[in-house]
Amino acid sequence: EFNYGMGWAEASWVGLFHAASAFNNAGFSIHPDSMIRYAGDAGILLPMMLAAIIGGIGFPVLHDLRHRWRDPRHWSLH
């Protein structure tokens, strides 16, 4: 099922909340069973895992990699 029995507004809110929670590595969930209901859905879990990894890297490092990717000699020590 695409929206897990939720309307578009509720599904959008749940998606936005979990995206922000994953990016900040907060571990919060709206559901009482956490993310168990999505255990078999790679379309939800893979973006959540990527958001947690990218959020864990941090904005300064992502900025440095984006602007100085081609020349590692100019990377900051951060």
Secondary structure, 3 states (H helix, E strand, C coil): CCCCCCCHHHHHHHHHHHHHHHHCCCCCCCCCCCCHHHCCCHHHHHHHHHHHHHHHHCHHHHHHHHHHCCCHHHCCCC
